[in-house]
Amino acid sequence: MTEIRVPTLGESVTEATIGRWFKKAGDVVRADETLAELETDKVTLEVNAPAAGVLAEIVAKEGETVTPGALLGQIMPGGAAAAPASAAKPAPAPVAPVAAPVAAAQATTMPPSPAAAKIAVERGVDVSQVAGSGKRGQALKSDVIDFAARAPATAQAVAPAPVVEAPPPPLPRAPVPQEDAAREERVKMTRLRQTIARRLKEAQSVAAMLTTFNEVDMSALIAQRNKYKELFEKKHGVKLGFMGYFVRACCQALEEIPAVNAEIDGTDIIYKRFCHIGVAVGTEKGLVVPVVRDADRMSLAEIEKSIAALGKKAREGALDISDLQGGTFTISNGGVYGSLMSTPILNAPQSGILGMHKIQERPVAVEGKIEIRPMMYLALSYDHRIVDGKEAVTFLVRVKETLEDPGRLALAL
């Protein structure tokens, strides 16, 4: 038998959910064929067949939570369809009287399967006492069920494993008229969407979040972009957008106001002497924030190339865990969807996030005269525990000054 196990999920990712199985027990599989899809709180991963043969057993079912290295299933050598391994298991031993002692399980270093561990907690079974029928003595779900049926008194006597304190349950849903309920569709949230919801709520609950606003006259930036965009694309092979300018402007402002590039760790403040800029990207599965690393050391062309590559990977669902980790500051562009103004929520544990918005022509006063200018509102949400109001306003003013006079970027002013 060849085991199918959960691959390494990446730094700080400790569990995943079985999204779906593309094969069922008894199906013939080819080496490296995609068997299942795992959803983590960051990305979706595929699990490929480690060898050719027949999928003999699926241990972890769809919707179950698994950890790195956990057993997902087993592949039997051969090309002909075979019955699941569970069907070939020997019949359970005769039911012993309740009072009869239960034989201790043989010593094994194999952890129980995720399904077995879950059932053991639910039924109060000490899984170390269960004799496993899996490979190398691993306790399977059926072993725990049989054990609990043979010795209910023993199972009830075992104290359940400690349960991690869960957040308070959500408020009950308001009653819905029957005629409306028939036209509703209930869809389970993906793990990514659940994580987005949890992290955004945690950011609001933990951080002393505040937002300050300003507006930018985009005339000079638009003129420079229009003047050089064709030459820029011809030389560097990537389009010249606005995001590269914003990343460069933020990097310069972060060097002047390091508190916006810091985070809290207990009673300490950690100042980041580098700029890993997260760029929020909307995908079909939800919002992801790939990170442009060491953006403060990059040229405008290098930043644009990095943003283009990460954006493509995000839309194709091909982001790696490493693409999403380590950001120190985030930029979110709601303007691409037509947003005129918003208050972005912090991407914890970061202490600052800049919100870009739609460029819209508005009448403004310029040297005592009313002129129509392309204007953009900027919003900086920040953690007031680290960043004072003066620092937040100064940061946003520096970004505004740089964008309104993009020549400052070349001179690092």
MOWOFEN-V61734 format. One record per backbone hydrogen bond with DSSP energy under -0.5 kcal/mol. CO is the residue of the C=O (numbers start at 1). NH is the residue of the N-H. If there is no record, write none. Layout:
co:CO nh:NH
co:CO nh:NH
//
This chain:
co:1 nh:3
co:2 nh:75
co:3 nh:5
co:4 nh:72
co:4 nh:73
co:6 nh:69
co:10 nh:13
co:12 nh:14
co:16 nh:66
co:17 nh:19
co:17 nh:39
co:18 nh:63
co:20 nh:37
co:24 nh:27
co:27 nh:55
co:29 nh:53
co:30 nh:33
co:33 nh:49
co:35 nh:22
co:35 nh:23
co:36 nh:47
co:37 nh:19
co:37 nh:20
co:38 nh:40
co:38 nh:45
co:39 nh:17
co:43 nh:40
co:45 nh:38
co:46 nh:48
co:47 nh:35
co:47 nh:36
co:49 nh:32
co:53 nh:29
co:54 nh:56
co:54 nh:76
co:55 nh:26
co:56 nh:85
co:57 nh:59
co:57 nh:74
co:59 nh:61
co:61 nh:64
co:64 nh:18
co:66 nh:16
co:67 nh:70
co:70 nh:6
co:72 nh:59
co:72 nh:60
co:73 nh:4
co:74 nh:56
co:74 nh:57
co:75 nh:2
co:76 nh:54
co:84 nh:87
co:84 nh:88
co:85 nh:88
co:86 nh:89
co:97 nh:100
co:113 nh:117
co:114 nh:118
co:115 nh:119
co:116 nh:120
co:117 nh:121
co:118 nh:122
co:119 nh:123
co:120 nh:124
co:120 nh:125
co:121 nh:124
co:125 nh:127
co:126 nh:129
co:127 nh:130
co:130 nh:132
co:134 nh:137
co:135 nh:138
co:137 nh:132
co:138 nh:134
co:139 nh:113
co:140 nh:144
co:141 nh:145
co:142 nh:146
co:143 nh:147
co:144 nh:148
co:145 nh:149
co:146 nh:150
co:147 nh:151
co:151 nh:155
co:152 nh:156
co:153 nh:157
co:154 nh:158
co:177 nh:180
co:177 nh:181
co:178 nh:182
co:180 nh:183
co:181 nh:184
co:185 nh:187
co:190 nh:194
co:191 nh:195
co:192 nh:196
co:193 nh:197
co:194 nh:198
co:195 nh:199
co:196 nh:200
co:197 nh:201
co:198 nh:202
co:199 nh:203
co:200 nh:204
co:201 nh:205
co:202 nh:206
co:203 nh:207
co:207 nh:209
co:208 nh:384
co:210 nh:382
co:212 nh:380
co:214 nh:378
co:216 nh:218
co:216 nh:376
co:218 nh:222
co:219 nh:223
co:220 nh:224
co:221 nh:225
co:222 nh:226
co:223 nh:227
co:224 nh:228
co:225 nh:229
co:228 nh:232
co:229 nh:233
co:230 nh:234
co:231 nh:235
co:232 nh:236
co:233 nh:237
co:239 nh:241
co:242 nh:246
co:243 nh:247
co:244 nh:248
co:245 nh:249
co:246 nh:250
co:247 nh:251
co:248 nh:252
co:249 nh:253
co:250 nh:254
co:251 nh:255
co:252 nh:256
co:253 nh:257
co:256 nh:258
co:257 nh:260
co:258 nh:261
co:259 nh:262
co:261 nh:272
co:262 nh:351
co:263 nh:270
co:265 nh:268
co:268 nh:265
co:269 nh:271
co:270 nh:263
co:270 nh:272
co:271 nh:273
co:274 nh:276
co:275 nh:277
co:275 nh:295
co:275 nh:296
co:276 nh:278
co:276 nh:328
co:276 nh:329
co:277 nh:292
co:278 nh:280
co:278 nh:331
co:279 nh:290
co:281 nh:288
co:283 nh:286
co:286 nh:283
co:288 nh:281
co:290 nh:279
co:291 nh:293
co:292 nh:277
co:292 nh:295
co:294 nh:297
co:295 nh:298
co:299 nh:303
co:300 nh:304
co:301 nh:305
co:302 nh:306
co:303 nh:307
co:304 nh:308
co:305 nh:309
co:306 nh:310
co:307 nh:311
co:308 nh:312
co:309 nh:313
co:310 nh:314
co:311 nh:315
co:312 nh:316
co:313 nh:318
co:313 nh:319
co:314 nh:317
co:320 nh:323
co:321 nh:324
co:322 nh:325
co:323 nh:291
co:329 nh:278
co:330 nh:354
co:331 nh:280
co:332 nh:334
co:332 nh:356
co:333 nh:336
co:334 nh:337
co:334 nh:339
co:335 nh:338
co:339 nh:358
co:342 nh:344
co:346 nh:348
co:347 nh:350
co:351 nh:383
co:352 nh:330
co:353 nh:381
co:354 nh:332
co:354 nh:356
co:355 nh:379
co:356 nh:334
co:356 nh:335
co:358 nh:360
co:360 nh:375
co:362 nh:373
co:364 nh:366
co:364 nh:371
co:366 nh:369
co:369 nh:366
co:369 nh:371
co:371 nh:364
co:371 nh:373
co:373 nh:362
co:373 nh:375
co:374 nh:218
co:375 nh:360
co:376 nh:216
co:378 nh:214
co:379 nh:355
co:379 nh:381
co:380 nh:212
co:381 nh:353
co:382 nh:210
co:382 nh:384
co:383 nh:386
co:383 nh:387
co:386 nh:388
co:388 nh:392
co:389 nh:393
co:390 nh:394
co:391 nh:395
co:392 nh:396
co:393 nh:397
co:394 nh:398
co:395 nh:399
co:396 nh:400
co:397 nh:401
co:398 nh:402
co:399 nh:403
co:400 nh:404
co:401 nh:405
co:403 nh:406
co:405 nh:408
co:406 nh:409
co:406 nh:410
co:407 nh:411
co:408 nh:412
co:408 nh:413
co:409 nh:412
//
